[in-house]
């Protein structure tokens, strides 16, 4: 079996080597970079299966790296951040990162998060129809592809999974905790506002007017539901 490739990016070489050690021990091939430019180069040339990316990098910072890579590919990204406020943690998620880890961290936590995100991304053939069609959306689960009003729209793996869960049961109101469980899995110890950020990003891509959403609707006091547009 081919080993999965993980790109670890941080300007602290001790952190990189520690994370590399634990990931290699868990069976992954590890690529490393200590700045944003090298991270972009390796990501484009070596096509890793996942990137562990520090927010604070010399030259091109982690947020810019995340923004650029999300525009070019669907590679899942776990952000590392030394900042501790909820707003700071959400910045990377708003740019399309799939998860975040706050420094200082236990390297075993990094390995667990890498496993969880890769497992989530690997769920390409869920039960149910391979294609779901709505008024202006076509969700192709086999190809992991979304068409909005006839045009293919790029979603991050987490955004696609979120849409897949909501659209799989139109009209059902999901709580944020249910969505955390169904989309992220039990391994994800995130807070509920994480769901709000991914919903906000998803709405920007699928709604004619994200401020007045017709597909992904808020159920006040509960969470969210998917409503088919007539």
Buried (B, 14 or more C-beta within 10 A) or exposed (E): EEEBBBBBBBBBEEBBBBBBEBBEEBEBBBBBBBBBEBBBEBBEEEEBBBBBBBBBBEBBBBBBBBBBBBEEBBBBBBBBBEBEEEEBBBBBBEBBBBBBBBBEBEBEBBBBBBBBBBEBBEEEEEEEEEEBEBEBBBBBBEEBBBBBEEEEEBBBBBBBBBBBBBBBEEEEBBBBEBBBBBBBBEBBEBEEBBBBBBBBBBBEBBBEEBEEBBBBBBEEEEBBBBBBEE
